[in-house]
Amino acid sequence: MGKQGSPRGRRVENQDLDISFGVKEHEFRSLDMQHGGYPPVGRRLSGGEFKWDKVFLAKGLKNDSAKFTPSKGVYVGKRQMWWLHRHIRSIVFTLLLMGFLYLLDSLLFSIFDPVMLRNNFSLQGSSKTEVDMVPRAVKEDPVKLYERLLNLADSSLAEREFKQESSKLWEEPYPQASSWKPCADKASPHGKPRNITGYILISANGGLNQQRVAICNAVAVASLLNATLVIPKFLYSNVWKDPSQFGDIYQEDYFMDMLKDEVNIIKELPLNLKLLDVEAAGSLITDADLSKEAKPDEYIKNILPLLLRNRVVHFLGYGNRLGFDPLPYELQRLRCKCNFHALKFVPKIQQIGSLLVRRIRKYDFARSTLDKQLLGNLIPHVPLGSNHHGAEGPSSKYLALHLRFEIDMVAYSMCEFGGGETERRELQTYREAHFPLLLERLKESKPLSPEELRMTGKCPLTPEEAALVLAGLGFKHGTYIYLAGSDIYGGQSRMQALTTLYPNLVTKENLLTSSELAPFRNFSSQLAALDFIACATSDVFAITDSGSQLSSLVSGFRTYYGGGHAPTLRPSKKRLAAILSRNKTIGWHSFEGKIRKMIDEGQRLHVRGLGRSIYRHPRCKECMCRH
């Protein structure tokens, strides 16, 4: 095995321990001790001592007496008894030693068996809730929907192994992308803001990426209403189970300083307003009080009067409550400035994030603007064009893959993934526990069949399908792949197709030691921040669900800071379903051509369209400048 943190020595498939084999081996040793280790001529008493059975010995000698003459038989019997008496202490000592070793073996097995079991579930069934709620077998047969194509992919990768890999795989195909440069951080033309109306409190819900969007929207709303923003709070969620607050994830002082010429921001509400019962005063605003993606007019009409009357407004569970269009130029630019410039991860997250990147790259220096923006000064800068390599030689390119195949995503989709009746029962049980409103809504309408859902692009991509896309594009067998998140539904059996074609697949759990991960263990948003860094700084970023907040924000970050050298692969689920529907007949050459065409169309250069997310599509005059 390689050293700690080395992708070559820490592969995902190594975690697929065969527990059943371990049990059989233990049982075999137990039987061996009973039937071979202990002589079948006595019975063990308490304390480990043995009492020799004279009847047994006599019977054994009698049965063999026909082979000897009487005098010779007596002589042999006496000689055996003499031998036993002479060596009785050695025999007893040997038996006691074997008994002790047997007990020690049993003790060690009882200690390490749970460890092996935990390792076997390192990519298991997606969430603790699922494992607790629906017990799963320790070892499952892998589910393969496209076995024929997988065999073709395997043959293709074997043929390609010693051929030169196309550099186009690691580059953006359209050079015009490099003409767009970041410029949302330019100074505001309106001078320093004033607090005329009051104070805005924000309690953001969701995980890391939903909270990030809420923060940027809150900054824009505070500017719109000419109010002072209090550093946002994060609501505790029974889903995410993370008590982290703003200062645990982002640098508060940097955030305030970066936006000081745009918005007044303070850490705490003034003491005289802390005593105000905002709910009784009518200043508590929930999602029910605001439209989804509300326009500025709605804030001015409904929120501003409350702010002027009570001096404070509290947005509870605030999230996607500010639309993208129409929005004044300065507010749109301000949201970009907040997202791409003001939100810096705290040094603790930057430090471990830099370890992730350096270990998978085998490289100790920054290579791009993305590195510097996300990791700060924790990774040394090397000027462009430098041939300097890390201590272990040339750096390794890597692809980051965000698989949205967690239990919640799979269950909510209402799709089927080849797991038969067991899978259907599992997912229905999960829906009943977590999505009762979805089930009620489905009762009122005729739902689409699983086949119809798949052909309309509604089903999340499986690890098997992701593997086929990468193989179809031409990524080689030895490609290093960083997997964002590790709670894959179905665990190792689902991952087998991907890890067979691409064994150099790692996660943060592989690359970091237990002590390095320990400060983040119970903080899902901080763990998600590590995935954000590893995905954003990757040479290629591949997504399987364009609607994912992490995928959207990371791809936008790569567009903003990538300089046209940070490709993102976006397969169309609808088009891919049509291609895979021919899996029993399509030739591999034809499959490759269709996959490459699909990805190429997803990489075409687009300026942000009307109503599109500015966080995902920053190529627009409010965020970027074209040279």
N, C-alpha and C positions, 0 to 999 in steps of 0.2 A: 504493500500500500504506500501511497505517497504521503508526504508530510501534511500536517493539518492545514486546511485551507487550499490545498492544491486540487484543482478540478480533476486532474487525472487520477488522483487517489481517492476521491470521495464522490462516487457516482450514485445516482438515485437507485439504480437497480441493485446495488449492494445491500440495500435495506430490505430486500425481498427475502427474508429469512424463512427457511422451510421448517416451521415449528413442528409439523407432524413428524419430520425425520428426527428431530431432536428427541421427541417423546419416545419414538420406537427405539432409538439408540439407548435411551435410558432404561427402557423396559428390558431390552436385550441384555444390558449389563446386569440388571437385577436377576434375571433368570440364570445368567452365567454364574453369578455368585452362588445362587441356590443349588444349581445342579453340577457345576463344575468346580466352584471355588471351595466349597465345603465337602469333606469326605463323607460319603453316604454310609457311614458306619456308626453314627451316634446321634444323639439329640442334644441341642444346646440348651443349657439351663440358664437361669438368671445370672447376670454378672459376666456372661460370655464364656463360662466354663462348659466343657463337654464331658458327658458320662458315657463311657464306652459300653456298648451292648454286647455282653458275653454270649447271649443266646444267638445273636446275629453272627458273631464270629465263629461260634461252634457250628452253626448251620452252614456257613460258607465253607468251612473246612470239610464238613461231612459231604457236601455236594461234590467236592473235588477229590474225595478219597479214592475213587475208582482209578484214578490216574497213578496211584502210588502203591507200593507194597506197604503192609502194615507197619513194619519197622521204620521204613522211610517216611511214611505219612506222619508217624508220631514225632520223628526227628524234625520234619519240616514244620509241624505245628508248634513244637517247643521253640524252634528257632525264630518263628514269626512272633510268638509271644515275647521272647527275649528282646527282639528288635523293637517291638512296641514299647516295652518298659524302658529300654535304653534311650529311646528318642521321644518319649511322651512330652517332655517339656518343650522340645523344639516344635512338635506338632501343635501343641496348645498355643504356643507363642505365635506360630504362623496363622492359625485360625483366628486368634484375637486380632492380629494385625489386619487380616482381610476383613474382619467384621468392622474394625475401625474405619478402614478405607471405604467400605460400603456406606457407612453412616455419613462420612465426610462427603462422598459423592452425592448422596441424597440431599444433604444440606446445601451444597453448592448449586445443585440443579434447581432447588426451590428458590434460591436467591436470584439466579440469572435468568430463569425462565420468564419472569415478568418483564425483564429488560428486553429480551428478544421479542416478546409480544408487542411491547411498545414500539420497538423499531419497525416491526412489520406494519404498524399502522401509521408510520410517519407521513404518508400521503393518503391516509385512509379517509373514506367517506365523509370528508368535507368538514364536518363540525362535530363538536362534542355532543351537541344536542342529538344529532342523527345517530351517533354510535350508542348513546344511552337509550334512545327511543327504539331503535331498530337494530337488535343484535345482528352482527354479521359474522360469517364464517371466517376463521383465521386464514384459510387459503381458498381462493376462488378461482375457477377457470376464467381466463380472460374473455371479455366480450369483444368479438371482432365482426363488424358489419361488412367489411370490405377486404376479406382475406386474400382474394385473388389480386387485388391492386397492391396490397401490402407485399405480397411475394414479388410482384413486378418491380415495386419500389426497391426492395431489398437487392434484387439482381442489378438494377440500375445503379444503385449506390456502390455496389461491389465493383462494377465496371469502371465507375468514375473515380474510384479511390486514388489511382495513381496518375490521373490526368490533371492538367492545369485547371484550377477553378476559375470561373469567369469573375473578373473584378467587378463587373456590373452588379453582381448580387449585393455588394457592400456600398453601392453608391446610389444617389438619387438620379433617376434617368433623365431629368430635365434640368439642364444647366441654368435656366432662367430663374430657378429657385434661389440661387445665390445673389440675385440682384435685390432681394428684399432684406433690409437691415432693421434691427430693433431701434425704436426711437420713442417709445411711450414714456420714457423717463425725462423728457424735456420739461423745462420749468413752465409753470402755469403763467399765463399772461395777465391774470387778474390780481396778482399780489396775494398777501397773506390773508387767509379767511378770517371771518369774524363770527362769533357765536351770537346770533340774534334771537333764535327761536327757542332753544332748549337743548336737552340731552337725549340721545338715543341709546337704549340698551338693546343688545342682541343676545338671544340664547339660540345657538345654532344646533340643529339635530344632525343625525346621520354619522357617517364615518369621516375619515380624513379629507377626502376629496369633496364630499358634499359640504363640509364645513368650510373648505377653502373658497368655494363658490359663494357661500353665504357671507363670508367676510368681505369679499370684493364687492358684492351687491350692497352690503351695509355701508361701505365707504362711499359708494356712489350716491346712495340715498341721503346720507348725512350731508354731502355736498349739495345735493338737490334742494334739501330743506334748510340749508344754512345752519345746521345744528352741530353740536359737539358729539363725537362718537366715543363711548366708553369701550375700552378693549373688550371684544366679544367674549362671551362665556359659551362653553360647550355643554350641552345636555348629556346626562348619563343615559345610555341606552341599554335595555336588557338584551339587545341583539349584539351590540359591540362590546358591552361590559368594560368600558374604558373610562376611568375617571380623569384622564388627561385634560388639562386646560391650555389656553392659548400659549402661556409662557413655557409649558412643557414641550411644545412642538416648534414654536416660532420665536424669533428674537424680538421681544416687545419693544425695546428702545430703538432698534434699527427700524422696525415697522413705523413707529411714531415719527422718527426723524426723516425717513424717506418721504413721508406724506405731509410733513408739517406745513408746506406751502400750499397744500391743497385742502386739507381738512384738519380741524381741531380734534385731537385725540388725547384722551386722558385714561389713566388706569382705573380710577374709582370714581363713582358718582359723589358729588359734594354731600357732606354730612346732612345738611338740612333736607335734602331730597331723598336720602336713604330711608327716612321714616315714612315717606309717602306710600300709601296702599294704592299701587297703580291699578290694581284690578277694580277696587271700589271706586277709584276716580275715573274709570272708563278708559284708561291708557294702556291696557293690556291688549295687544294685537296678536291674533292667531291667524292661521291659514284661512280660517273661515271668514275672516274680515278683509282678506285681500285676494284678488284674482291671481291665478297662476300666471307668471310672467306679466305682471301688471305694468301698465304704462305710467310714465311720470305724472300724468294728469290725475290718476287715481290717488297717488300719494299726496298731491297738492290739495285735492278736494277733500279727502277723508282723514288723512293723518296730520297734516299741518295744523288744522284747527285744534286738535287735541294737544299737540305739542305747545302751541301758543297759550292754551288755557292752563295746562298742568305742568308745563316746563319739562316734562319727561314722558317718553313713550317707550314701552317695552315690547319688542317683537319676540314672541315666544314660539320656538320651533321654526325659526326663520330659515328659509332655504331658497328655492327657486322662485322668488316672488318679485323679480324685476326683469322685464322683457329686454330684448336686445334692440328692437326697432319698433317705432322710431325713438331714438334717444339722442340728446344733444351731443355734439362732437366731444366736448370737454368731459362729459360724464363717461362716455365710452372709452376715451383715452385714460381716464382715471381708473377705470376697472382694469384695463391692461396694465397700467403702472403698478397697481396693487398686486395683481397676480404674478407678473413676471419680474418685478423688481423689489417690492416691499416685503414679501413673505419669504424670509430666509429661515431655514431650519436651524435649531439651536446647535451649538458645537458638539454636544453629545451625539446627536443624530448624524451630523456631518462626519464626525470621526469614525464611527462604525460604518457609515456609508462608504467612506473612502477605503476602508479595509475590504469591503465587498468588491469594489471596483478593481482595486490593486491586485487582489488575489486571483480573480478570474482572468484579468489581463496579463498577469505576471509582469506588471509595469508600475513603476512608482511615481510617474510624472503625469501632469495634466496634458491632455492632447487637444482639447477644444474649449471653446467658450462655455459649453455646457458644464464641463468639469469645474471650471472656476466659479460659475454661478451657483452650483449646487453644493460644492465642497469647500468653497472659500479658500483660505490659505492652508488648509490641512493636506493639500496635495500640491507638491512643488510645480512650478510652471517651467515648461521648456519651450523656447521660441519655435515658431513654425519653421519647418525645414531642417530642424536639428535631427541628427541621426543617433542621438543618445538613447540607449536602451537601459532597461532596468538590470538589476544584478543577475537575473536569471536569463538574460538574452532578449531577443526581440519580443515585443508584446503580442498577445493573442487577441484576435478579434472575437467578439461574441455577439450573439443574437439574444435579445430579451423577448420572452414570450409571456403574454398575459392570457392565461386560459380562464375564461369565465365559465367554469364547469363545476361550481360549487352546488351543494344540495339545494340552496334556496333558489338559485337560478334555474336549475334543472326542474325542480318541482313546479315553479311558477309558470314555466313555459308550456306545460301540459303535453309535452312531446314524449315520445318513447325512444329508447336508446338500445334496444336489443337485449335487455335484461329479463324479458319475459314476465311471468306472473309475479315473481319475487320483487322485481323492480317496480311494477305497478302498485303492489301493496305498500311498499316502502314510501313511494312518492305520495300516494294518497294519504297515508298516515301523517306524513309531514305537512301536507296541505291542510288537513283538518286541524292540526295543532298551530300552524303559523299563518295560514291564508284563508280563514273562514269566510271573509268577505268575497274573495275570489270564487269560492265554491257557491256562495249564494248568487253571485252575478251569473255564473254559468248555468244555474237552474232556470234563469229567466230567458235564456237564448239558446239557440242550437249551436253547440261548439263545433269547431272544425275538427276533423279527424287528425290523428298524428301524422298521417301521410300528407294531408293538405297543409298542415302547419309547417312541415319540413320544406315542401315545395314552394311555399310563400316566404321562406327565409326567416321563420319565427323561432327556429330551434337553435340553441347554442351549439357551437362546434365541439365535438368530442376530441380528446387527445389523439385518437386515431385519425380523425379528419385533419387535424392540425399537422400531424406527421406527414400525411400524404401531400398536403399543400407545400410544405418545406421541401420534400423530396421532389415534387413536380417542378419546383423552381430551380433545383439544382444544388441545394446546399449539401455538402458532403457529409459522409458518415461521422467524421470526427469533429464536426462543428460544435463549438461550445455554446450551450444554451442555458441562459438564466431563466428559471421559472418563477414568475411573480406569484406569491402566495403558494400554499402547499396543501390546501384543503380540497383536494380533488374528489368529487363524488365517485365512489366505487374503488378508490384507493389504488393500490399497486396493480390490481388486475386490469383496471381501466388504463393505467399508464403504460402497460407492457408494450403495446404497439409503438408508442413514441420512444420509449427508452431502448427498445431493440434497434430501431433505425438510427437513433441519436443517443448513444450511451453517455456522452459527455454533457449530461444535463444536471444542473446543480440548483440549489435553493440557498437562501440565507442560512437555513439550518445546516447545510453541508459546509458552507464556506466559513462560518463563524464557530468558535468554540462555545461551549455551554456558559462559561464565565462571561464571554463577550455578549452573548444574547441575554443573559440573566436580567440586566436592568430594563429590558423591553418585554419580558415574558407576559406580563398581565396588562399590556398596553397595546391594543390592536392598532390604534392610530399611529403610534410611533413605529410599530413594525411595518405598517403600510408606507410610512415615510421612507424606510429603507428600500422597499420595493420601488417606490417612486424614483429614488436616486439611481438604483441599478438599471431601471428601464430607460430613464431619460438619457443616461450617459452611454448607453449601449451603442454598438456600431450599427445595428439594425434592430428595430422594434417591430414585433409582429403582434397584432391584436386579433382576437377571434370574435369580439363583440364591440361594434362601434358605439353602442349606447352606454358602455361602461364609463363611469366618471374617471377612473384611473386612466383608462386608455385615452379618453378625450383630452384630459389635462396633460398627460405625458406627451401625446402626439403634438399638441399645441405648443408645449414648451420646446420640443425638438424643432418645430417649424420656426419659432421665434429666435432661438439661439443657435440653430444648427448650421446656418450659413449655406444651406443647400447641400450639406454633406451628412445629413442624418435621416436616412430613409425609414419610412414606416410602411409596413405591409398591411393592407386592409382587404382581406378577402370578402367578397359579397356572398353572404349566406344563401341567398336565393340562387345566384348563378352556380355556386358550388354544389348545391343540392341537385340542380339539373345535370351537372357534369357527373356527379356520383351516382345518379340514377341509372347510368349506363355502365356501372362498375363490372357487370358480368361479360360485357362484350368489348368495351373500349380498349384500344391498344395503348401501350404506355407512351409512345411518341405523340399520339393524338392527345392524351391526357396532359402531358407536359405543355403542349402548345396552348391548350385551353386555360390551364392554370396561369401560365405566364401572361396571357392576354388579359385575364381577369385582374391580376395584380397590377399590371401596367395601367389599366384604366383607372384603378383606384389611386394611382400615384400621380395622375395628371395634375398639372398646376392649376389651382383654382383660387380666385379671389373670393373672400367671404361673401356669401350670398345673403339676401335679405332674411332676417330672422335667425340666421345661424349663430351658434355660440361663438363669442369672441375669444373664449378661452381655448377652444379647439381650433378655430380658424382665424388666427391673428393677422393674416395677410389682408390688411385693409389700411386706409390712410390714418385711422385713429390709433393704430398700434405700431405699424411698421412703415418705413420709408423705402421707396423704390429708387435705386440708383441706376 
